[in-house]
Every structure is written in C-alpha cells, then in structure tokens.
C-alpha cells in the first residue's frame, strides 16, 4: 500500500471533485472505545461550540485592532492573549471532532448561522464596552461548555470532557480578571 498520492489526487481531495466528502473520515469513535451513537450529540455540540468560538475569535481580533483610550496598552495585550488562546482552542476543538470520526464545520457562513455569539463592529467602540462584549461571549461559551460537559459525561467521553473543562477554567479565571478590571461585582 502506497502512502504517496499524486498532486491531482490531493487536489481532488481538497476541491471535492469526484470524492465523497465522508470518505476521508475513516476514523470512528469505536477506534477509541466510544459508541458512535453516544458521541453523536457530543460532535454536534462541538461543531456548535466551534462556530461560536470562531465568531468570538474574530471579535477579539477586532477589539485588539481597534482599542483606543487610556486602557490601550493593558487591553491591547490582553486581547492578543485572548485571541491567541482562542485560536489554539479552535484548533483543539476541530481536532477533537476529527478524533471522534466526523468532519468539523469549516465554512464561515456556517459559523455565522450556527453561532449564538453575534458579530459586532469594534471600530469606534469604547474600551469598557469591548470588555463587556468579551464578558458576554465568555458567559455564552461557558454555558455551551457546561452543556458539553453533561453530554460528554453521558457519552463516557472523558477526553472531550477534560478538554472542555480546561477551556472553561481559562474563561472562568479571565471572567474574574476582566470583571475586576472593569470594576464590576
């Protein structure tokens, strides 16, 4: 069996020409001792989570690029830290969906349609309004994470559970920090 493919085969796989889009996903949950039926709700929730994270990520980039005012230096650095973390999180979510044997959603149109988090225009936005927007996103993402934790527990999917729990802890800590920064109770 050869692992080499021609450029034309590779191009067909990328463009989808003459290829069943599910044919590249030969991994299934059984390969990691999970039930396909049990992990289907987890995969669906992970794809929704992925959509929300993409919109959140882009919002953080907008905040980073468009921050102005007295809090510029502090928030410019904080927003960069948060979007860098979000970028890494997005990759881990997508790879977990693949690990569970399904394709992650990858079209921005799907993200916009599926996301509870909405796009905002950060141009001209006040610094503390940006903080509030990020806190609102964190609240929505934490809510999605709590739903995912329940679904992963029901599916016996400890790997996804551990991953999501780690992501949630990061947001919980940063919620405290941003609320303290903004003088909120």
N, C-alpha and C positions, 0 to 999 in steps of 0.2 A: 504494500500500500504506500503510495507516494503522498507526502505532505506538501509537495510543491504544486502550486496552481499557476496557470498562465495569467498574464495581465488581463486577458479577455474574460476569463472565468471570474477573476477578482472584480473586474468592472461590472460584470453581470450581477454579482452578489451585492455590490454597492448600489447599483441603479435599480435592481429588482427585475431586470429583464429576464424573462423565462425562468424565474426562480420563485418557488413557493416561499413566502416570507417566513413561514414557520419551520421550513426545512433546516435552517441554520441553527435552530434551537433544539439540539438533540438531548441536552441535559434535562432531567426532570427531577422533581422533588424526591422521588424514590431513591435516587442516587445518593442522597444524604439522609436517608431513613425517615423521610416525611411523606405523608399522604398527599397526593395531588389534590384530592377533594378538600382536605383540611386546609391546604395552603392557598387555595384559590382566593378566598376572601382577603388573605394577607397580601397577595400580589396585587389585587385590585386596590386595596388601601395604600400600598406602597406607591403605585402609579399615581394615585390622587395626591399623596404626600410629595412625590417628585414634582408634580405640576405646581403645587403651592410653593415648594422650595425654589423653583426657577423664577417665579414672579417675585418672591422675597429677595432672591439674589440680585435681580435686576434693580429692584428698589434700593437695595443697599449700595449698589454701584452708583445710582443716581444721587443718593444722599452724599456719598463720598465725593463725587464730582462737583456737586452744586452747593456744598456747605459754605456759608458765609457768616461773618459776625465774630463776636468775642470768643465763641467756643470753637472757632475754626480748627485750631491746632489739636485740641483734645478730640473733637468729633471726627475730624478727617482721619486721624489714626485709628480711632475706634471703629468707624465704618469700614475701613480697609481690613481690620482684623476680622470683623464680622462677615464681610463678603468673601474673604479668603477661606474662612471656616465653612461658609455656605457652599462654596464651590467644591470643596473636598467632600462635604456631606452629600451633595448631589451625586457625585461620582460613586460614593459608597452605596447610596440608595439604588441607583441604576444597576450596579454590580450585584447587589443582593437579589434584585428581581431576576437577573440572569442566572444567578446561583440557584434560584428556585425554579428555573427552567422556562421562563417566559421572557418575552422582549419588553424592555422598558419603553414607555412612551418617549418619543424624541422629537415631536413637532411642536413648535412654539404655539401654533394655533390650538393644539390640544391642551397645552398648559393654560392658556388664557381661558378656554372654555370650561376646563375642569376645576380650576383653582378657586377656592373660597377667598383667597387673598387677591385683592384687585390692584391693578396698576395705578400709580399716581404720577403726577407731574411734579418732580422735585425742583424744577427751575423756579427760583424766587421764593422757595419755601423757607419759613423761619426755622432756625436750628432746633428749637424745642418741639416744633411741630414734626420735624423729621424723627426726633427721638420718640414722640408719641406714635408715629406711624410704624416704627420698628417694634415698639412695645405691643402694638395691636397685632402685628404679624406674629410676634413671639407667642402671644396668647392663643392665636388660631393654630399655630404649629404645635404648641403643647397640647391643645385639645385633640388634634389629629394623632399625636403621639400616644396619648392615653387610650384612644380607640385602638390604635395599632397594638399597644401592649396587651389589651384584652384579647384581640384576635390572635396574636402570636401565642398567648398562653393557651387558648382553646385549641390551637393547631399543634401545640407541643414544639413550636419553632423557637427554641432558645437562642439560636444565632441572631435572628432578626430582633428578638426581644432585647438581647444585650446591646445590639447596635442602636436601637431606638432609645433605649434607656439612657445610653451615653449622650446621644444628641439632646435629649430632653434636659438632662442635668446641665449641660452647657447653656441652654436657653434660660433655665431657671436662675442660674447664677447671674447671667447677663441681664435678666429682667430686674433682679435686685440692684445691680450696679447702675443700670440706666435710670431706674426709678429714683435711686439715691442722688444721682447726678442732676436729675430734673427737679429734685425737692418734693417728690411725691411720697405719700404714706404707703 
